[in-house]
């Protein structure tokens, strides 16, 4: 029961934090909550499909199917989060200045919301599929019975949702003048952390060199299985024993997204009609 509760808590917390940060960051974007809800439902449906084909996924690619699956999902999520931050860099100032009226006037707001659906769906799909596969392993080796497993799963799920919602509610109380900067930083670190995790899975699958593993070890000071470690793992990609390639992926993602955000913020030069005719 305890092992089940911890696993479910960690996976639900990670998904809840991602959804909460995105919900807070796009609270003034029209229909964003509907797209977030739709993405959550699609992710749950995908996790259900993974549950139905657990044996197949577990045996893919000579036992490294789950690592490849996780790396692909994380890679897509990094791209979507990067686009989200770049989009918010070009529209966030307008939303902050006049949130209610300007939000309705953003012509590509629906495009941003569709990206929210993809990010949310991938987050729930990834965490849900990991939960399914972990619980499958516990069920195969644990004699505690389905009742204890169900109780532990419900306890972990409720605890994860509660912690995630607490952080979301805290973000909503951030003054508007700091709000977009704060959520932008969170999404930036979230994307870089996911890039690092994708590299970790590819190293596990022997598809990337580790470039020194581990590069350092802080597991004694801040273990990943504790609540602070879990939160930092999700929010900034904290790894107590990272490989060198993870740091490369982390810094590369940070640099690429920051460059895109800087490009999106640059003033657009208007071309005078007379200049075009010339």
C-alpha positions as CSV (number, residue, x, y, z in Angstrom):
1,X,0.0,0.0,0.0
2,X,2.8,2.5,0.9
3,X,4.7,1.8,-2.2
4,X,1.6,2.3,-4.3
5,X,0.8,5.6,-2.5
6,X,4.3,7.0,-3.1
7,X,4.3,6.1,-6.8
8,X,0.9,7.5,-7.5
9,X,1.6,10.6,-5.4
10,X,4.7,11.3,-7.4
11,X,3.2,10.8,-10.8
12,X,0.0,12.7,-10.0
13,X,2.0,15.5,-8.5
14,X,4.1,15.9,-11.6
15,X,1.1,16.1,-13.8
16,X,-0.8,18.4,-11.4
17,X,2.2,20.8,-11.3
18,X,2.4,21.0,-15.0
19,X,-1.3,21.5,-15.5
20,X,-1.4,24.1,-12.6
21,X,1.5,26.1,-14.0
22,X,0.0,26.2,-17.5
23,X,-3.5,27.0,-16.1
24,X,-2.1,29.9,-14.1
25,X,0.1,31.1,-17.0
26,X,-2.9,31.2,-19.4
27,X,-5.6,32.3,-17.0
28,X,-6.5,35.2,-19.3
29,X,-6.4,33.3,-22.6
30,X,-9.9,32.7,-23.9
31,X,-11.1,29.1,-23.4
32,X,-7.8,27.9,-22.0
33,X,-9.4,25.9,-19.2
34,X,-11.6,24.0,-21.7
35,X,-8.5,23.0,-23.7
36,X,-6.6,22.0,-20.5
37,X,-9.6,19.8,-19.5
38,X,-9.8,18.2,-22.9
39,X,-6.0,17.5,-22.9
40,X,-6.4,15.9,-19.4
41,X,-9.1,13.7,-20.7
42,X,-7.2,12.7,-23.8
43,X,-4.1,12.0,-21.7
44,X,-6.2,9.7,-19.4
45,X,-7.6,7.9,-22.4
46,X,-4.0,7.4,-23.7
47,X,-2.9,6.1,-20.3
48,X,-5.8,3.7,-20.4
49,X,-4.6,2.5,-23.8
50,X,-1.1,2.0,-22.4
51,X,-2.7,0.0,-19.5
52,X,-4.4,-2.3,-22.1
53,X,-1.1,-2.9,-23.9
54,X,1.2,-3.0,-20.9
55,X,2.8,-6.4,-21.9
56,X,3.5,-5.2,-25.4
57,X,5.1,-1.9,-24.4
58,X,7.2,-3.5,-21.8
59,X,8.7,-6.0,-24.3
60,X,9.3,-3.5,-27.1
61,X,12.9,-2.8,-28.2
62,X,14.3,-5.6,-26.2
63,X,13.0,-4.2,-22.9
64,X,13.8,-0.5,-23.4
65,X,10.3,0.3,-24.8
66,X,9.3,2.4,-21.8
67,X,12.5,4.5,-21.9
68,X,12.0,5.3,-25.6
69,X,8.4,6.0,-25.1
70,X,9.1,8.4,-22.2
71,X,11.9,10.2,-24.2
72,X,9.6,10.7,-27.2
73,X,6.8,12.1,-25.1
74,X,9.2,14.4,-23.2
75,X,10.8,15.6,-26.4
76,X,7.4,16.6,-27.8
77,X,6.4,18.3,-24.6
78,X,9.6,20.3,-24.6
79,X,8.8,21.6,-28.1
80,X,5.3,22.5,-27.1
81,X,6.4,24.2,-23.8
82,X,9.0,26.2,-25.8
83,X,6.4,27.4,-28.2
84,X,4.1,28.3,-25.3
85,X,6.8,30.5,-23.7
86,X,7.7,32.1,-27.0
87,X,4.0,32.8,-27.7
88,X,3.5,34.3,-24.2
89,X,6.6,36.5,-24.7
90,X,4.9,38.2,-27.7
91,X,1.4,38.4,-26.2
92,X,1.9,38.4,-22.4
93,X,2.5,42.1,-22.1
94,X,-0.8,42.8,-23.9
95,X,-2.6,40.4,-21.7
96,X,-1.2,41.9,-18.5
97,X,-2.1,45.4,-19.7
98,X,-5.7,44.8,-20.5
99,X,-6.4,41.2,-19.8
100,X,-10.2,41.0,-20.4
101,X,-10.5,43.0,-23.6
102,X,-7.2,42.3,-25.3
103,X,-7.5,38.5,-24.8
104,X,-10.5,38.5,-27.0
105,X,-8.6,40.4,-29.7
106,X,-5.7,38.1,-30.0
107,X,-6.2,36.5,-33.4
108,X,-4.2,33.4,-32.8
109,X,-5.4,32.7,-29.3
110,X,-7.0,29.4,-30.5
111,X,-3.6,28.2,-31.7
112,X,-2.1,28.8,-28.2
113,X,-5.0,26.9,-26.7
114,X,-4.5,23.9,-29.0
115,X,-0.9,23.8,-27.8
116,X,-2.2,23.7,-24.3
117,X,-4.2,20.6,-25.2
118,X,-1.1,18.8,-26.5
119,X,1.1,19.7,-23.6
120,X,-1.5,18.7,-21.0
121,X,-2.4,15.5,-22.9
122,X,1.3,14.5,-23.1
123,X,1.9,15.3,-19.4
124,X,-1.1,13.2,-18.3
125,X,-0.2,10.4,-20.8
126,X,3.3,10.2,-19.6
127,X,2.6,10.2,-15.9
128,X,-0.4,8.0,-16.3
129,X,1.5,5.4,-18.4
130,X,4.4,5.4,-15.9
131,X,1.9,4.8,-13.1
132,X,0.3,2.0,-14.9
133,X,3.6,0.2,-15.6
134,X,4.9,0.8,-12.1
135,X,1.7,-0.6,-10.5
136,X,1.8,-3.5,-12.9
137,X,5.2,-4.4,-11.5
138,X,4.0,-4.0,-7.9
139,X,1.0,-6.2,-8.6
140,X,3.2,-8.9,-10.1
141,X,5.4,-9.1,-7.0
142,X,3.2,-7.8,-4.1
143,X,0.9,-10.1,-2.2
144,X,-0.9,-7.2,-0.4
145,X,-4.0,-7.6,-2.6
146,X,-6.0,-5.3,-4.8
147,X,-7.7,-3.5,-1.8
148,X,-4.5,-2.3,-0.3
149,X,-3.3,-1.3,-3.8
150,X,-6.5,0.7,-4.5
151,X,-6.3,2.4,-1.1
152,X,-2.7,3.4,-1.6
153,X,-3.5,4.6,-5.1
154,X,-6.4,6.8,-4.0
155,X,-4.3,8.2,-1.1
156,X,-1.4,9.1,-3.4
157,X,-3.7,10.6,-6.0
158,X,-5.6,12.9,-3.6
159,X,-2.3,14.0,-2.0
160,X,-0.7,14.8,-5.3
161,X,-3.8,16.8,-6.5
162,X,-3.8,18.7,-3.2
163,X,-0.2,19.7,-3.3
164,X,-0.5,20.7,-7.0
165,X,-3.5,22.8,-6.4
166,X,-1.8,24.5,-3.5
167,X,1.0,25.7,-5.8
168,X,-1.5,26.7,-8.4
169,X,-3.5,28.8,-5.9
170,X,-0.3,30.4,-4.8
171,X,0.5,31.4,-8.4
172,X,-2.9,33.1,-8.8
173,X,-2.0,35.4,-5.9
174,X,1.1,36.7,-7.6
175,X,0.6,40.4,-8.6
176,X,-0.1,40.8,-12.3
177,X,3.0,42.9,-12.9
178,X,5.2,39.9,-11.8
179,X,2.8,37.2,-12.9
180,X,3.9,36.6,-16.5
181,X,7.5,36.8,-15.6
182,X,7.1,34.3,-12.8
183,X,5.1,31.8,-14.8
184,X,7.4,32.3,-17.8
185,X,10.4,31.3,-15.7
186,X,8.6,28.3,-14.3
187,X,7.6,27.0,-17.8
188,X,11.2,27.7,-19.0
189,X,12.7,25.6,-16.2
190,X,10.0,23.0,-16.6
191,X,10.9,22.5,-20.3
192,X,14.6,22.4,-19.6
193,X,14.0,19.8,-16.9
194,X,12.0,17.7,-19.3
195,X,14.8,17.9,-21.9
196,X,17.2,16.6,-19.2
197,X,14.8,13.8,-18.3
198,X,14.5,12.8,-22.0
199,X,18.3,12.6,-22.1
200,X,18.3,10.4,-19.0
201,X,15.9,7.9,-20.6
202,X,17.9,7.8,-23.8
203,X,21.0,7.1,-21.8
204,X,19.2,4.3,-20.0
205,X,18.2,2.9,-23.5
206,X,21.9,3.1,-24.6
207,X,21.0,5.5,-27.3
208,X,23.1,8.4,-26.0
209,X,26.5,8.5,-24.2
210,X,26.3,9.5,-20.6
211,X,29.4,11.9,-20.7
212,X,30.2,11.0,-17.1
213,X,27.7,9.4,-14.8
214,X,27.1,10.7,-12.3
215,X,28.5,14.2,-12.8
216,X,27.7,14.8,-9.1
217,X,25.8,13.2,-6.2
218,X,23.5,15.2,-3.9
219,X,21.3,12.3,-3.0
220,X,22.5,12.4,0.7
221,X,21.6,16.2,1.0
222,X,18.4,16.3,-1.1
223,X,17.0,12.8,-2.1
224,X,14.6,12.7,-5.0
225,X,12.2,10.4,-3.1
226,X,11.5,13.2,-0.5
227,X,8.8,15.8,-1.1
228,X,11.3,18.7,-1.7
229,X,13.2,16.5,-4.2
230,X,10.0,15.5,-5.9
231,X,8.9,19.1,-6.3
232,X,12.3,20.3,-7.6
233,X,12.5,17.3,-9.9
234,X,9.2,18.4,-11.6
235,X,9.7,22.1,-11.4
236,X,13.3,22.5,-12.5
237,X,14.4,19.0,-13.5
238,X,16.4,18.3,-10.4
239,X,18.4,15.1,-10.5
240,X,20.5,14.0,-7.6
241,X,22.9,12.0,-9.8
242,X,22.8,13.5,-13.3
243,X,24.8,12.3,-16.2
244,X,26.8,14.9,-18.2
245,X,24.6,14.6,-21.2
246,X,21.6,15.6,-19.1
247,X,23.3,18.9,-18.3
248,X,24.1,19.4,-21.9
249,X,20.4,18.9,-22.8
250,X,19.3,21.1,-20.0
251,X,21.5,24.1,-20.9
252,X,20.8,23.7,-24.6
253,X,17.0,23.8,-24.0
254,X,17.4,26.9,-21.8
255,X,19.5,28.7,-24.3
256,X,17.3,27.8,-27.3
257,X,14.0,28.8,-25.5
258,X,15.5,32.1,-24.1
259,X,16.7,32.9,-27.6
260,X,13.2,32.3,-29.0
261,X,11.7,34.4,-26.3
262,X,14.1,37.3,-27.0
263,X,13.3,37.1,-30.7
264,X,9.5,37.2,-29.9
265,X,9.9,40.3,-27.8
266,X,11.8,42.3,-30.3
267,X,9.9,45.3,-31.8
268,X,8.4,44.6,-35.1
269,X,9.4,47.1,-37.9
270,X,6.4,48.3,-39.9
271,X,7.1,48.7,-43.6
272,X,5.6,51.9,-45.1
273,X,3.3,51.2,-48.1
274,X,5.3,53.7,-50.2
275,X,8.5,51.8,-49.5
276,X,6.9,48.6,-50.8
277,X,5.8,50.3,-54.0
278,X,9.4,51.6,-54.5
